[in-house]
Amino acid sequence: MAQDGTLTAPLIVDEKEHNFRQEDLESNYTHYTKGTTSTFKTIVNGLNALSGVGILSTPYAVASGGWLSLILLFIIAISAFYSGLLIKKCMEADSNIRTYPDIGERAFGSKGRLVISIFMYTELYLVATGFLILEGDNLQNLFPNVELEMAGFHIGARQTFVVIVALIILPTVWLDNLSILSYVSASGVLASAIILCSIFWAGAFDGIGFQKKGTLLNWDGIPTAVSLYAFCYCAHPVFPTLYTSMKKKHQFSNVLLICFISCTFSYASMAVIGYSMFGSAVESQVSLNLPTTKLSSRMAIYTTLVNPISKYALMVTPIVNVTKNWFPWYCNKKPFNIFISTALLMSTVIVALAVPLFGYLMSLVGAFLSATASIILPCLCYLKISGTYRRLGCEVVVIGGILVLGVAVVIFGTYTSLLQIVGHL
């Protein structure tokens, strides 16, 4: 490790340049505040961050782009995994780096911190909002006749359920310890597995079948498909939080590998199963296609409701932490922390009620925010911190290819998503 904290160990190394020793790197950990979360619990938190509501939209993504668009799912998965490793390398470069914005500041100064903060917190905020929209849609599908009259105002089923779910989520956002939060996360990981199995059961044994052949390739739908695939891997802003909480930080690469392989398998399986069941008629959330009279369908829908509840707190933790830091005199006081968490939750409820378009919102988040925060920015920060950009090599070529992919997703995906949202408002 160089004295100035720059990286001396690229992820892809030529034989002549390979003079890096792992023990030198690990000695840099002595500066870190000791983490408290075990490797297993970090895997659980990582799986919960990656394997969430995105699993419900992958059949819709395939319906948009055709069967061959699944190739792009794997390309994005590999790119996102690699950029996750780049985040780890950036954090190893300087023991003072604790958060994603810290990486931006280390690379590009205060402007870098500002840019990453904007993308990171906007992405996490809109993802959390999407959770509430999903909950309202699925509960309305189960109980369409629920309505409320309050102070002369008529409140429909979807709006009612969004508020109810927010009240259920509220206690989880008061937790500020990731080790404790891992127990909440475990329910989300289990929920993703149950959803996949329940939907397969509905197709195989409840009369729906897998007869839909679908379209091989639909060029017009590729931007939407890629945007939704990118949304599936939008957890990168949480990675520094997971990394700094670990006891054994050198295991973080293995944590990422396990999480990405598991989640990509789940996403691809759900995409194939859902599109084979419903074809082009699949909804933005495949759970909305399920007949509510069947037990397996109701189990899938009910379990779908667990996922956002378990994931919400993990997604908003970085936002809560940075907000508390704005008020250093009160940040260690529990009542103030509860107030900040509650206010944040209330604001996402308001947005969820105002923009009830789950598929299009997630497509926009995936195209503009996820591709930028999870693919483009980690690559740029790593190139700047490591100085790798000064010499052309295999690693620079790989990162350059990932950057081209990220920019293409941002441009074409964002344009398509905005057109869809404006057209349906």
Wavefront OBJ file of the C-alpha trace (Angstrom):
o trace
v 0.000 0.000 0.000
v 1.407 3.323 -1.042
v 1.910 5.953 1.607
v -0.617 8.314 0.025
v -3.336 5.686 0.232
v -3.600 5.061 -3.521
v -4.315 1.562 -4.729
v -1.447 -0.616 -5.877
v -3.420 -3.813 -6.540
v -5.723 -3.678 -9.562
v -8.429 -6.330 -9.752
v -7.092 -7.537 -13.099
v -3.317 -7.674 -12.997
v -0.597 -8.364 -15.525
v 1.987 -10.907 -14.326
v 4.792 -8.332 -14.398
v 2.874 -5.941 -12.174
v 1.777 -8.450 -9.568
v 3.856 -7.352 -6.573
v 0.991 -6.884 -4.136
v 0.960 -8.683 -0.770
v -2.341 -9.358 1.024
v -0.784 -8.950 4.461
v 0.273 -5.395 3.594
v -3.292 -4.557 2.716
v -4.735 -6.138 5.841
v -2.366 -4.125 8.010
v -4.281 -1.055 6.862
v -7.316 -2.355 8.744
v -5.817 -1.379 12.073
v -7.141 2.130 11.467
v -10.716 0.952 11.141
v -13.304 1.068 13.836
v -13.905 -2.578 14.655
v -16.995 -3.983 12.971
v -19.468 -6.049 14.934
v -21.329 -7.977 12.228
v -20.294 -11.522 11.364
v -19.644 -12.667 7.798
v -22.814 -14.766 7.793
v -24.983 -11.878 8.948
v -23.386 -9.631 6.319
v -24.296 -12.200 3.668
v -27.873 -12.141 4.933
v -27.947 -8.339 4.818
v -26.347 -8.356 1.365
v -28.829 -10.905 0.015
v -31.681 -8.865 1.415
v -30.339 -5.693 -0.200
v -29.976 -7.345 -3.623
v -32.845 -9.842 -3.653
v -35.922 -7.748 -3.198
v -38.825 -6.446 -5.206
v -36.732 -6.574 -8.383
v -37.507 -10.279 -8.571
v -41.166 -9.456 -9.283
v -40.338 -7.270 -12.289
v -37.973 -9.613 -14.173
v -40.805 -11.423 -16.065
v -42.070 -7.992 -17.210
v -38.518 -7.112 -18.268
v -38.293 -10.255 -20.414
v -41.753 -9.541 -21.845
v -40.493 -6.089 -22.833
v -37.232 -7.178 -24.456
v -37.825 -10.797 -25.424
v -36.065 -13.996 -24.385
v -32.673 -12.872 -25.664
v -32.744 -9.883 -23.321
v -31.864 -12.354 -20.541
v -28.306 -12.198 -21.873
v -28.276 -8.562 -20.789
v -29.337 -9.598 -17.268
v -26.158 -11.648 -16.914
v -23.996 -8.914 -18.458
v -25.373 -6.352 -16.002
v -24.961 -8.814 -13.114
v -21.271 -9.353 -13.939
v -20.705 -5.608 -14.375
v -22.449 -4.818 -11.078
v -20.454 -7.494 -9.247
v -17.193 -6.113 -10.611
v -18.134 -2.557 -9.639
v -18.931 -3.874 -6.150
v -15.366 -5.176 -5.941
v -14.144 -1.756 -7.065
v -16.007 -0.158 -4.145
v -14.212 -2.541 -1.788
v -10.836 -1.654 -3.328
v -11.579 2.054 -2.968
v -12.379 1.607 0.721
v -9.160 -0.348 1.264
v -7.209 2.565 -0.198
v -7.932 4.867 2.721
v -8.891 3.852 6.252
v -10.854 7.092 6.653
v -13.401 6.038 4.008
v -16.563 4.894 5.737
v -19.395 5.634 3.304
v -20.086 5.813 -0.411
v -19.862 9.651 -0.477
v -16.448 9.338 1.233
v -15.266 7.431 -1.841
v -16.446 10.271 -4.080
v -14.614 12.819 -1.949
v -11.415 10.751 -1.927
v -11.536 10.586 -5.732
v -12.880 13.983 -6.806
v -12.985 16.185 -3.718
v -16.108 17.905 -2.391
v -17.775 17.887 -5.824
v -17.357 14.129 -6.013
v -18.967 13.745 -2.582
v -21.886 15.941 -3.633
v -22.542 14.071 -6.900
v -22.416 10.624 -5.296
v -24.572 11.785 -2.397
v -27.255 13.096 -4.743
v -27.420 9.891 -6.793
v -27.101 7.592 -3.803
v -29.718 9.107 -1.544
v -32.172 9.802 -4.379
v -31.896 6.186 -5.511
v -32.381 4.759 -2.032
v -35.276 7.118 -1.388
v -37.128 6.171 -4.592
v -36.482 2.456 -4.061
v -37.999 2.742 -0.584
v -40.949 4.602 -2.123
v -41.352 1.803 -4.648
v -41.697 -0.668 -1.791
v -44.767 1.173 -0.524
v -46.303 1.344 -4.017
v -45.803 -2.400 -4.413
v -47.433 -3.099 -1.067
v -50.459 -0.972 -1.924
v -50.907 -2.618 -5.342
v -50.745 -6.189 -4.035
v -53.005 -5.610 -1.041
v -55.540 -3.866 -3.273
v -55.431 -6.939 -5.532
v -56.280 -9.121 -2.530
v -58.859 -6.799 -0.928
v -60.229 -4.480 -3.666
v -63.298 -3.358 -1.691
v -61.501 -1.807 1.278
v -62.288 1.919 1.497
v -62.157 4.571 4.209
v -64.015 7.808 4.859
v -62.062 10.227 7.045
v -62.927 13.869 7.755
v -65.033 13.999 4.624
v -62.282 12.551 2.408
v -62.681 9.301 0.496
v -59.585 7.087 0.706
v -59.323 4.218 -1.798
v -58.015 0.715 -1.137
v -54.489 1.265 -2.450
v -53.966 4.487 -0.499
v -55.322 2.896 2.675
v -52.957 -0.031 2.428
v -49.937 2.188 1.739
v -50.595 3.991 5.038
v -51.196 0.743 6.959
v -47.965 -0.820 5.641
v -46.043 2.322 6.575
v -47.241 1.937 10.163
v -46.079 -1.704 10.155
v -42.647 -0.715 8.786
v -42.212 2.115 11.279
v -40.631 0.075 14.153
v -37.992 -1.392 11.798
v -36.662 2.051 10.808
v -35.969 2.782 14.476
v -33.310 0.026 14.505
v -29.824 1.475 13.968
v -27.725 -1.654 14.498
v -27.035 -3.728 11.372
v -26.344 -6.813 13.453
v -29.887 -6.609 14.835
v -31.233 -5.653 11.427
v -29.849 -8.879 9.954
v -32.594 -10.804 11.769
v -35.182 -8.648 10.009
v -33.283 -9.170 6.750
v -33.421 -12.939 7.130
v -37.191 -12.822 6.700
v -36.731 -10.941 3.410
v -34.275 -13.514 2.039
v -36.643 -16.345 2.976
v -39.537 -14.422 1.425
v -37.782 -14.210 -1.962
v -37.304 -17.999 -1.989
v -40.938 -18.626 -1.012
v -42.206 -16.256 -3.729
v -40.191 -18.066 -6.398
v -41.382 -21.502 -5.249
v -45.021 -20.398 -4.873
v -45.208 -18.912 -8.367
v -43.608 -22.049 -9.832
v -46.183 -24.142 -7.952
v -49.011 -21.989 -9.317
v -47.793 -22.612 -12.850
v -47.042 -26.313 -12.458
v -49.948 -27.554 -10.314
v -52.709 -24.912 -10.227
v -53.712 -24.980 -13.875
v -51.852 -21.936 -15.223
v -49.118 -23.881 -17.004
v -46.031 -22.757 -18.898
v -47.419 -22.720 -22.440
v -46.595 -19.124 -23.412
v -43.827 -19.102 -26.023
v -43.185 -15.374 -25.943
v -41.065 -13.260 -28.275
v -37.435 -14.006 -29.040
v -36.366 -10.357 -29.310
v -38.161 -6.998 -29.161
v -35.769 -4.138 -29.900
v -38.254 -1.461 -28.846
v -38.503 -2.954 -25.358
v -34.758 -3.417 -24.767
v -34.310 -0.057 -22.959
v -37.104 -0.918 -20.507
v -35.757 -4.443 -19.993
v -32.205 -3.251 -19.326
v -33.453 -0.539 -16.951
v -35.374 -3.079 -14.884
v -32.387 -5.443 -14.852
v -30.214 -2.577 -13.594
v -32.773 -1.889 -10.872
v -32.272 -5.462 -9.635
v -28.674 -4.569 -8.736
v -29.194 -1.184 -7.105
v -27.740 -2.036 -3.685
v -24.240 -0.595 -4.193
v -24.829 2.501 -2.022
v -25.430 0.089 0.879
v -22.197 -1.885 0.301
v -19.913 0.522 2.222
v -22.296 0.332 5.186
v -22.156 -3.474 5.070
v -18.377 -3.430 4.636
v -17.635 -1.153 7.581
v -19.947 -3.185 9.830
v -18.030 -6.450 9.183
v -15.659 -8.024 11.682
v -13.616 -9.747 8.934
v -13.485 -7.215 6.134
v -11.190 -9.341 3.957
v -14.157 -11.707 3.476
v -16.243 -9.040 1.749
v -15.336 -10.233 -1.772
v -16.697 -13.676 -0.924
v -19.820 -12.066 0.521
v -20.405 -10.214 -2.754
v -19.808 -13.340 -4.836
v -22.313 -15.409 -2.864
v -24.907 -12.627 -2.952
v -24.611 -11.952 -6.675
v -24.663 -15.603 -7.748
v -27.674 -16.386 -5.554
v -29.652 -13.325 -6.597
v -28.904 -13.645 -10.316
v -30.078 -17.252 -10.230
v -33.311 -16.140 -8.531
v -33.889 -13.273 -10.985
v -33.299 -15.436 -14.052
v -35.493 -18.258 -12.710
v -38.363 -15.898 -11.951
v -38.034 -14.268 -15.372
v -38.278 -17.620 -17.169
v -41.102 -18.958 -14.985
v -43.215 -15.787 -15.048
v -42.870 -15.098 -18.772
v -43.611 -18.759 -19.584
v -46.781 -18.532 -17.484
v -48.260 -15.229 -18.672
v -46.388 -14.191 -21.834
v -46.875 -10.625 -23.011
v -49.808 -10.192 -20.582
v -47.500 -10.227 -17.544
v -47.876 -7.241 -15.226
v -45.041 -5.030 -13.941
v -45.346 -7.104 -10.761
v -45.912 -10.746 -11.700
v -47.782 -11.262 -8.421
v -50.649 -9.144 -9.829
v -51.259 -11.810 -12.516
v -51.869 -14.575 -9.987
v -55.451 -15.761 -9.355
v -56.251 -14.837 -5.758
v -58.471 -17.898 -5.291
v -55.556 -20.370 -5.279
v -53.613 -21.118 -2.103
v -50.197 -20.981 -3.792
v -51.062 -17.640 -5.383
v -52.217 -16.155 -2.103
v -49.053 -17.433 -0.420
v -46.923 -15.759 -3.108
v -48.805 -12.480 -2.749
v -48.721 -12.517 1.065
v -45.022 -13.332 1.012
v -44.465 -10.520 -1.484
v -45.707 -8.204 1.223
v -42.950 -9.346 3.621
v -40.079 -8.400 1.299
v -40.517 -4.606 1.290
v -41.193 -4.569 5.029
v -37.893 -6.343 5.687
v -35.889 -4.331 3.128
v -37.162 -0.834 3.811
v -35.055 -0.185 6.913
v -31.850 -1.437 5.265
v -32.378 0.877 2.278
v -33.056 4.035 4.296
v -30.330 3.509 6.931
v -27.703 5.531 4.983
v -30.206 8.385 4.495
v -31.066 8.418 8.192
v -27.389 8.386 9.161
v -26.427 11.335 6.966
v -29.457 13.304 8.129
v -28.504 12.736 11.779
v -24.996 13.985 11.041
v -26.447 17.345 10.052
v -27.382 17.805 13.712
v -24.275 16.737 15.690
v -25.668 18.066 18.982
v -28.665 15.710 18.809
v -27.463 12.766 16.710
v -26.759 10.546 19.739
v -30.158 11.101 21.295
v -32.634 8.293 20.677
v -35.801 10.464 20.509
v -34.204 12.636 17.812
v -33.157 9.558 15.808
v -36.701 8.207 15.986
v -38.058 11.559 14.815
v -35.734 11.599 11.764
v -36.612 8.007 10.814
v -40.335 8.644 11.196
v -40.244 11.856 9.154
v -38.388 10.079 6.342
v -40.965 7.291 6.277
v -43.831 9.786 6.171
v -42.295 11.599 3.206
v -42.000 8.353 1.189
v -45.661 7.660 1.931
v -46.603 11.008 0.393
v -44.556 10.318 -2.757
v -45.972 6.769 -3.058
v -49.507 8.161 -2.971
v -48.669 10.808 -5.577
v -46.857 8.558 -8.128
v -48.569 5.136 -8.165
v -46.668 3.705 -11.183
v -44.450 0.907 -9.882
v -43.109 -0.481 -13.159
v -42.259 2.862 -14.723
v -40.811 4.313 -11.505
v -38.535 1.290 -11.033
v -37.501 1.468 -14.686
v -36.524 5.126 -14.213
v -34.650 4.343 -10.991
v -32.819 1.497 -12.724
v -31.908 3.485 -15.825
v -30.872 6.816 -14.365
v -29.956 6.224 -10.737
v -28.973 2.549 -10.386
v -26.828 2.453 -13.529
v -25.074 5.633 -12.427
v -24.615 4.839 -8.719
v -23.955 1.111 -9.120
v -21.935 0.934 -12.358
v -20.595 4.277 -13.610
v -19.527 6.054 -10.399
v -17.642 3.098 -8.809
v -15.621 2.702 -12.013
v -14.771 6.407 -12.249
v -13.829 6.651 -8.566
v -11.622 3.574 -8.749
v -9.809 4.828 -11.848
v -9.109 8.148 -10.147
v -8.088 6.787 -6.736
v -5.897 3.996 -8.123
v -4.373 6.037 -10.944
v -4.966 3.058 -13.239
v -6.283 5.340 -15.975
v -2.707 6.566 -16.580
v -1.659 3.227 -18.086
v -3.576 1.262 -20.682
v -3.993 -2.339 -19.660
v -6.468 -5.178 -19.400
v -8.137 -3.688 -16.341
v -8.655 -0.284 -17.971
v -10.193 -1.944 -21.047
v -12.627 -3.939 -18.882
v -13.624 -0.887 -16.854
v -13.994 1.132 -20.067
v -16.400 -1.462 -21.442
v -18.439 -1.371 -18.238
v -18.580 2.430 -18.423
v -19.853 2.307 -22.019
v -22.577 -0.134 -20.942
v -23.555 2.088 -18.006
v -23.758 5.246 -20.114
v -25.895 3.474 -22.751
v -28.324 2.274 -20.073
v -28.584 5.775 -18.598
v -29.250 7.520 -21.922
v -31.682 5.142 -23.618
v -33.320 3.753 -20.473
v -33.981 7.147 -18.886
v -35.470 8.548 -22.102
v -37.830 5.583 -22.476
v -38.860 5.587 -18.810
v -39.659 9.308 -18.771
v -41.814 8.941 -21.892
v -43.766 6.128 -20.214
v -44.280 8.022 -16.948
v -45.381 11.244 -18.675
v -47.730 9.278 -20.923
v -49.545 7.716 -17.947
v -49.820 10.682 -15.580
l 1 2 3 4 5 6 7 8 9 10 11 12 13 14 15 16 17 18 19 20 21 22 23 24 25 26 27 28 29 30 31 32 33 34 35 36 37 38 39 40 41 42 43 44 45 46 47 48 49 50 51 52 53 54 55 56 57 58 59 60 61 62 63 64 65 66 67 68 69 70 71 72 73 74 75 76 77 78 79 80 81 82 83 84 85 86 87 88 89 90 91 92 93 94 95 96 97 98 99 100 101 102 103 104 105 106 107 108 109 110 111 112 113 114 115 116 117 118 119 120 121 122 123 124 125 126 127 128 129 130 131 132 133 134 135 136 137 138 139 140 141 142 143 144 145 146 147 148 149 150 151 152 153 154 155 156 157 158 159 160 161 162 163 164 165 166 167 168 169 170 171 172 173 174 175 176 177 178 179 180 181 182 183 184 185 186 187 188 189 190 191 192 193 194 195 196 197 198 199 200 201 202 203 204 205 206 207 208 209 210 211 212 213 214 215 216 217 218 219 220 221 222 223 224 225 226 227 228 229 230 231 232 233 234 235 236 237 238 239 240 241 242 243 244 245 246 247 248 249 250 251 252 253 254 255 256 257 258 259 260 261 262 263 264 265 266 267 268 269 270 271 272 273 274 275 276 277 278 279 280 281 282 283 284 285 286 287 288 289 290 291 292 293 294 295 296 297 298 299 300 301 302 303 304 305 306 307 308 309 310 311 312 313 314 315 316 317 318 319 320 321 322 323 324 325 326 327 328 329 330 331 332 333 334 335 336 337 338 339 340 341 342 343 344 345 346 347 348 349 350 351 352 353 354 355 356 357 358 359 360 361 362 363 364 365 366 367 368 369 370 371 372 373 374 375 376 377 378 379 380 381 382 383 384 385 386 387 388 389 390 391 392 393 394 395 396 397 398 399 400 401 402 403 404 405 406 407 408 409 410 411 412 413 414 415 416 417 418 419 420 421 422 423 424 425
